[in-house]
Amino acid sequence: MRATWYHPRVGDSACLPSAASAVSTTMVDSRHSALVRITHWITTLCFLALLVSGTEIVISHPRFYWGEVGNDLTPTLFKLHIPASRHLVPTGYGYILPDANGWSRYLHFQSAWIVIFTGILYAIFGLLTGHFRKNLLPGRADLSWRALSKSIAGHLRFQRPSEAEAWSYNVPQRLSYLFVVFVLFPLVIWTGLAMSPAFVSAFPATVNVLGGQQSARTLHFFVSLALVLFLLVHVGMVWFAGFKSRMRAMITGRAATPGTATTAGTTMERI
Amino acid sequence: MSKISRRKLITTGLVATAGVAGLGVAAGLAEKYGLIPPDHRGIYGLGETLTYASQRLLTRHSLAREFSRSQISKRPFPNEVEPPTDEFKRLQAGRFADWRLSVNGMVARPASFSIDQIKSYPSHTQITMLQCEEGWSYIAEWTGVPLSHVLDVVGVLPQARYVVYFSIEPDTWESIDMADALHPQTLLTYGMNGDELPVGHGGPLRLRLPRQVGYKNVKFLTHLTVTDNLKTFGKGLGSAAPEGGYAWYAGI
């Protein structure tokens, strides 16, 4: 069976081959559709580029403020205790780091553009194929407090994921992916654009509702931190669940079939 | 070859051809409507072109936010300037009476203005934010004459596309397109917070462009050239910023 990204029936975990229970080690397509895999890795590359370039830009002024304005002569909301790449910034360090803002700004905005286009493609695909509904929205039964707390307690006790979870996302996973896709990414783009003097000249409300341009910058920093936290937990969980198999699934789309028919059955019901 | 894969091949081919053709048409239109920045080559050209083109389409006539008097920063940060040249010191000693702003290029009447002449034109005062690409900012009240007024005085030729502007500081020069040059908030600024523009903030004359970040707001302005082609200036990248690794367009 070939993975065809445009075919809704083959979307992610929704499609379990009928012969799944025959041999427990059979490799089958497709845990993740091609479009999910491609957009996942483009986003990964862009996010790393945004992270490196964003860090470099922060290094030129590691001070944060609230409201419209703030500079070296005004009080801060907080500051990062790191050296800066500008010697007028009072950091307490006796040296300055090299200026990297030129390429960092170029790279930051280029990566942002690519991630926006990738996100739009992913969103259209997710809506058309039912990817969000089938693979990311939790079932109603799974959203009860009992089911949720059981699942979260399992995570906290570092229980290994069941085999079924190689074929379907568990509920905290679904909720965190939805949060990243529909809350954190739109927020980080919004707070980023709200720092642009030209963009806000056309859409002043985008910065005014955030409380000012420096507030937008501070929020951009915190949303980015939340995304970094997600990345660390995400990679940690992939490691914990089986780095090789999960990476193989996200790169090639192939995953080992669940061992028994009952496991597969449970998975199907959840979806 | 199965039927499905042949159909897929044809579809993919058609989509690819349409994509390439679409890109070609888009590039042609973008060039025609002045949406390609001078630093569009190189690995960051794609992002730079998308930023400039989209912001130019969205913001051609939009006004930078203006603030109330109570929002004016009590401590505007002047940033560092190079040590003054001997010529600057001489002009400063004469209270900038001999300071000149010369304008040439694609204009009907090339001219040279003293600060007093510039001050004799109808002035405009606005309270806007200056934000640095590093992240810091302040709000001040700026007084000057709109650049568009001076361009009217010298008579800009219809084929003009950019205004290149130079500081008395060596190798400090920038350029903007006509949308920014003719924008009502683009000011040849000589006053700040009700006083003369301090030397630390670029006095006696600074170009204020509140829709672009600090480094486009060149201090110690001495010369303007109107042109239809940036390739003949410096390394042909548009301004000193791209030569130093920074974007030519700085609306973000």
HADDOCK unambig.tbl for C-alpha pairs under 7 A between the chains (distance, minus, plus):
assign (segid A and resid 57 and name CA) (segid B and resid 134 and name CA) 6.38 0.50 0.50
assign (segid A and resid 60 and name CA) (segid B and resid 134 and name CA) 5.56 0.50 0.50
assign (segid A and resid 61 and name CA) (segid B and resid 134 and name CA) 5.76 0.50 0.50
assign (segid A and resid 61 and name CA) (segid B and resid 135 and name CA) 6.21 0.50 0.50
assign (segid A and resid 69 and name CA) (segid B and resid 137 and name CA) 5.17 0.50 0.50
assign (segid A and resid 69 and name CA) (segid B and resid 138 and name CA) 5.18 0.50 0.50
assign (segid A and resid 70 and name CA) (segid B and resid 136 and name CA) 5.59 0.50 0.50
assign (segid A and resid 70 and name CA) (segid B and resid 137 and name CA) 5.41 0.50 0.50
assign (segid A and resid 70 and name CA) (segid B and resid 138 and name CA) 6.28 0.50 0.50
assign (segid A and resid 71 and name CA) (segid B and resid 77 and name CA) 6.40 0.50 0.50
assign (segid A and resid 71 and name CA) (segid B and resid 136 and name CA) 4.71 0.50 0.50
assign (segid A and resid 71 and name CA) (segid B and resid 137 and name CA) 5.69 0.50 0.50
assign (segid A and resid 71 and name CA) (segid B and resid 138 and name CA) 6.98 0.50 0.50
assign (segid A and resid 72 and name CA) (segid B and resid 77 and name CA) 6.80 0.50 0.50
assign (segid A and resid 73 and name CA) (segid B and resid 75 and name CA) 6.20 0.50 0.50
assign (segid A and resid 73 and name CA) (segid B and resid 77 and name CA) 6.38 0.50 0.50
assign (segid A and resid 74 and name CA) (segid B and resid 75 and name CA) 6.96 0.50 0.50
assign (segid A and resid 102 and name CA) (segid B and resid 245 and name CA) 4.86 0.50 0.50
assign (segid A and resid 102 and name CA) (segid B and resid 246 and name CA) 4.18 0.50 0.50
assign (segid A and resid 102 and name CA) (segid B and resid 247 and name CA) 7.00 0.50 0.50
assign (segid A and resid 103 and name CA) (segid B and resid 245 and name CA) 6.23 0.50 0.50
assign (segid A and resid 103 and name CA) (segid B and resid 246 and name CA) 6.78 0.50 0.50
assign (segid A and resid 106 and name CA) (segid B and resid 44 and name CA) 5.96 0.50 0.50
assign (segid A and resid 106 and name CA) (segid B and resid 48 and name CA) 6.97 0.50 0.50
assign (segid A and resid 106 and name CA) (segid B and resid 247 and name CA) 6.68 0.50 0.50
assign (segid A and resid 107 and name CA) (segid B and resid 44 and name CA) 6.61 0.50 0.50
assign (segid A and resid 109 and name CA) (segid B and resid 47 and name CA) 6.11 0.50 0.50
assign (segid A and resid 110 and name CA) (segid B and resid 44 and name CA) 6.46 0.50 0.50
assign (segid A and resid 110 and name CA) (segid B and resid 46 and name CA) 6.85 0.50 0.50
assign (segid A and resid 110 and name CA) (segid B and resid 47 and name CA) 3.89 0.50 0.50
assign (segid A and resid 110 and name CA) (segid B and resid 48 and name CA) 6.86 0.50 0.50
assign (segid A and resid 113 and name CA) (segid B and resid 47 and name CA) 6.38 0.50 0.50
assign (segid A and resid 196 and name CA) (segid B and resid 251 and name CA) 6.12 0.50 0.50
assign (segid A and resid 196 and name CA) (segid B and resid 252 and name CA) 4.11 0.50 0.50
assign (segid A and resid 197 and name CA) (segid B and resid 64 and name CA) 6.91 0.50 0.50
assign (segid A and resid 197 and name CA) (segid B and resid 211 and name CA) 4.94 0.50 0.50
assign (segid A and resid 197 and name CA) (segid B and resid 212 and name CA) 6.13 0.50 0.50
assign (segid A and resid 197 and name CA) (segid B and resid 251 and name CA) 5.87 0.50 0.50
assign (segid A and resid 197 and name CA) (segid B and resid 252 and name CA) 6.14 0.50 0.50
assign (segid A and resid 198 and name CA) (segid B and resid 55 and name CA) 6.86 0.50 0.50
assign (segid A and resid 198 and name CA) (segid B and resid 59 and name CA) 6.51 0.50 0.50
assign (segid A and resid 198 and name CA) (segid B and resid 64 and name CA) 6.96 0.50 0.50
assign (segid A and resid 198 and name CA) (segid B and resid 211 and name CA) 4.65 0.50 0.50
assign (segid A and resid 198 and name CA) (segid B and resid 212 and name CA) 6.45 0.50 0.50
assign (segid A and resid 198 and name CA) (segid B and resid 251 and name CA) 4.86 0.50 0.50
assign (segid A and resid 198 and name CA) (segid B and resid 252 and name CA) 6.54 0.50 0.50
assign (segid A and resid 199 and name CA) (segid B and resid 55 and name CA) 6.65 0.50 0.50
assign (segid A and resid 201 and name CA) (segid B and resid 59 and name CA) 6.92 0.50 0.50
assign (segid A and resid 201 and name CA) (segid B and resid 62 and name CA) 5.51 0.50 0.50
assign (segid A and resid 201 and name CA) (segid B and resid 63 and name CA) 5.22 0.50 0.50
assign (segid A and resid 201 and name CA) (segid B and resid 64 and name CA) 4.39 0.50 0.50
assign (segid A and resid 201 and name CA) (segid B and resid 65 and name CA) 5.91 0.50 0.50
assign (segid A and resid 202 and name CA) (segid B and resid 58 and name CA) 6.59 0.50 0.50
assign (segid A and resid 202 and name CA) (segid B and resid 59 and name CA) 5.60 0.50 0.50
assign (segid A and resid 202 and name CA) (segid B and resid 62 and name CA) 5.20 0.50 0.50
assign (segid A and resid 204 and name CA) (segid B and resid 65 and name CA) 6.94 0.50 0.50
